[in-house]
C-alpha cells in the first residue's frame, strides 16, 4: 500500500460551529420529552352524546392509527389543547431550522448516511433505542465521527450494508393496551405521548442475531451523542472517537489471514482518527491508549502490534 503522508484536515470553524449548534438543539429537543408527543400524535375533539371530549390521535410504529381518550373538553382540556397546538408550531419551526442546518452541513461535504442506512438509523432512534442504551458501532458510527470531530475522514465514504448496534443492557418496555384517561392526560401534560401506551418495544427481540464481541465493553463505555446526517438529522449515540481508534487497533490483530483487507480497513480508520485527535484532543487519545494497555498484557500487545502495523502502512 502506498504510504499516506497527508493529514486529515478539519472543517472550518464556521462549519464546526454549525454542527455543534445542531447537536445541542437536537439534544435539547430529546431531553424535553415533549418532542415525543409533538411528533407522534395530534389532539382532536369529538362530540359524543351531547358532550365534547379530547382525544389523542396518532400512527403507531406498525403503521396503524389509534385514538386515546384523554378526558372531557372542559377548561383544563381546552387549555391543554391550546398549549399543545402552540408547542407543535414552535417545534415545527425549530425542526425546520435544524433541517436547514443539516442540509448546509451536507453541502459542505460532511459525511452523511445513504438513504437505506438513514432509514434504519432513524427508525431505531424513533423507537428510543439510543435513549435506552443502544450505541452505533462499525462503519455507520465512523461516518458520524466526521461531524463530531469536524473533519473529513476519507474512509468514512466506504459503503456498508450493515447497521451495527451494541449495548451492555437494552431493556424491554412493554405497555398494556389499556390507557387510563386521567393517566394519559397527565402524561401528555408532562410531555409524554399517550400513543406510547400502545407501543411494545421488544429491543432484545429485533429478529437479528446478537453476537458477544471481545473488547466491546471498552468500546461502548460512556458513549457520546452525535448527529447522523441524512434526509433529516437524527440524534444517535456512538463510541468515544478515541476509544474507537484504539479498539480498531485491537480488532485488526484479531482478524484471520483471510480478512487482510478488513484488517487494513481497521488500521485505516484508526490512523485517520488518530491524526485528527492528535490535533484536536490529544489528551483523550492518550487516555484511551492508557486505559486499553492497563487491561493486561494481552491488550497491550494487541494495541502495540496494531500501532506498529499503522507505522508500516502509513508512515
N, C-alpha and C positions, 0 to 999 in steps of 0.2 A: 504494500500500500504506500502511496506517495505521502511523504510527511507533510503535515499541515502546520505552517507557522503563523497563519492568520489568527488574530484574536477575535473572539466574539465581541461584536460591537453593541453597546447599549443603545436603546432608543433615546431620542431627545428628551430633555426634562419635561417639555410640554406633553409629550405622549405618555410618559410615565406618570405625570400628574393626573392626566385624564383617566388612566387606568385606576390609579389609587382612589380617585373620587368615585368612579363607577363601583368599585369593590365595596367601598364604605356605604354607598347608598343601597346596594343590594343587601348588605348585612343589616342595615337599619330596618329595611322592609321585612326581612326574615325575622328579626328579633321582635318586631312589633306584633307578631301573630295575626293581626287583623288582615294581613295580606291573604291568608288562607280563606277567610270569609269573603273578601272582596273579589277573589278570583274564581271561587268555586260555586257561588250562589248569588241569587238576587232575591229581594224581598217583594212579595206581592200581597195584595189584599183581596179577599174573597167574601162575597155575600152569601151567608148560609142561614136560611130560615129567619130572615129579617135582621140578622146581626152581621157585623163585619169583623173579620178575623185576619190575622197576619200569618203568612207562611214564608218559609224559605224554599226556594226552588233552584235546583241545580243538576248538573250532569255528574254522575258517578264515574269512577275510573273504568267501569266496564262499559261505559257509553250510554247507559240508561238514564232516564230523567226521573227524579224523585222530588216530592214535596214533603216538608217537615212543618207541622203545625207549631207555631210559636206562642200564640195567645190572642186574646181579643185586641181589636184595633182601638184601644182606649187611648187616653192621653199618653200613657207610657209607651204604648206601641207606636203611636204617631211620632213621638219624639225620637224613638229609636230609628224608625224608618227614614226620617229626615236626616238624622246624623249619618246613617249608613249610606244614603244616596250621596251626601256631600263628601263622605270619605271615599266613595268609589270614584267621584270626579277628581278629587285630589290625587288619588292613587293612579288613575289613568294618566294624568298629566306627568306624574313622576316616572311612571313606566315608559311613557313615550320619550321622555328626556333621556332615560338610560339607554333605550334602544338606539337613539341618535348617537350617543357617545360610543356605543359598541360598534355601530356602523362606521364611525370615524376611525376607530382603532383598527378595524379590519382593513380599511382603505390604506392605512399606513404600512400594511404588510405584517401586522401582528398575527401570529398563528391562530387559526380558528379550526373548529371541527368540521368534518364534511357532513352533509345532510343526514346520513344514516347514523353516524356517531352522535350527532347532536340530538336526534330524536330519542335515542336510547338514554342518553345522559339527562335530557330534560324530563323524560318520564320517571327516571329514578328520583330526580330532585322533587318532582311533583308529589311523589308518594312519600316524601320525607326521609328517604334512605340516608341522606347526608346529615340530617338532624339527629338520627338515632345511632350514629357510629360508623356509617359506611364511608370508605375512603377510596377514591380513584387511584389506581396504580397502573403501571405499564405505560405504553406509548401515549394513551389519552391523557394521563396525568402529565407526561412530559410536554405535551403540546400546551397545557395550561401554564407551564413554567415560563413560557415566552413573555406573557403579560405580567405574571407575578414578579419576575426578575427584571422586566423591562429591557429585554434584549432579543435579537433574532437568534434562534438556535437552529442551525442548518438541518440537523437530523430530525427536528420536530415535524418536518413536512412529510416524513415517511408514512405511507398508508398502512393502516392496520384493520383487520376485520374483527378484532376483539375489543370489547369494553370490559376491562378487568376491574373488579370491585373487591375490596378487602375490608375486614373488620374483626376486632377481637370478639365483641359480642354485639350482635344486632338483634334487639328484642322483637318479639311478635306482639302487635297490638290488634286485638280483636274486639269489635264493638257489636253488641246485640242490636238486632234490627227493631228496636223499640226505643223511641225517643220521648222522654218525659217533657211536656211542653214548657213547664217552668224552668227545668234544667236547660233546655235548648235556648230559651230566651236569654237566660243568664250567661250561657256560654257565648252567645253572639255578642252580648254587650262587653264581654271580656276579650273579644277578638278571635274566638274560635268558631269555625264553621260548623253549623248543625249538620251539614251534609257529611261531615266526617263520622257522624254517628252510624252511617251505613257502610263505611269502608271497613274492609277486613284486610289489613296489611300482613301478609304472610311472607316476611322477608326471607326467612330461612327456607321457605318453600317456593323459591323463584323458578324452580324447574331446571336449574343448571347445576352442574357439579361444583362442589366446594372442595378445593384442594388445600390441605395444610402445607404451607411452604416454609422451608427453613429460613431463619433470619427475618421473617416477616414482622415480628413484633418490633424489632429495631426500626424497620422502615416506617411503620404507621404510628409510632408513638408520637403523641402531640401533633397531629396533623394541622394544617393551616388552611384557611379559606382562600379560594381563588375563583376567578371568573372563567367559565367555559364559553368562549365566543362561538356563535353560530347564528341561526336565524334570529334568535333573541339571546341576551346574556343570561347565563344560568349560574347560580351560586353553588359551588361544589366544595368538597374537601379533598386535599391532596397531601402527600407526604411533604415534610420539610425538604426543600431542594438539596440541601447539603447532605442529608441522610440518604436521599435518593442517589446522589452521586457516589457515595461510599458503598451503598448497597449494590450498585451496578458493578463495582469492582469485585465484590464477593460473588455475585451471581455469575460473572464471566468466568470465574475459576471453577464453578460447578458444572459448566457446560461440557457435554460429551464431545469427543473429537469430531463427530458428525455434525455438530452445531457450531462450527467455526465461525460462520457468518453471523450467527446470533451473538456469539461472544464478542465479535468485533463491533456489533451494534451497541452492546452493553458498554464497551470501552469508549465508543464514540460519544454516547450520551454523557457518560461520566466526565470525559475530557471537556466537553463543551460547558457543562455545569461548573466544573472546577475553574475554568477560565473566567467566567463571569463572576463567580463567587469570590475569587481572589481579588477582583477589582472592587466589588460592591459590599461583600460581607465576609472577609477572611476569617473573622473570629468564629462565625457559625460553621464554616468548613472545618477549621481546626478542631472545634468541639466535636463534630460528627466523627472525625477520624479518631479522636481520643477515646470516645465512648465505644466505638467498634473494637478498637485494639485492646481496650481494657476488659473485653468479654472473654478473653482467654487466648492461648497460643494459636488455636485453630483459626480464630477470627483474624488475629494479627497476621498470620501467614497469608491468608487469602487476600486481605487488604493490601499488604505489601507486594505480593505477587501481581495483583491486578494493576497496581501503580507502576510497577516495572514494565508491564506489558504496554501501558499507555506511553511510557517513555520510549519504548522501542518503536511504537507505531506512529507517534505524532511529534516526537522531539528529536 
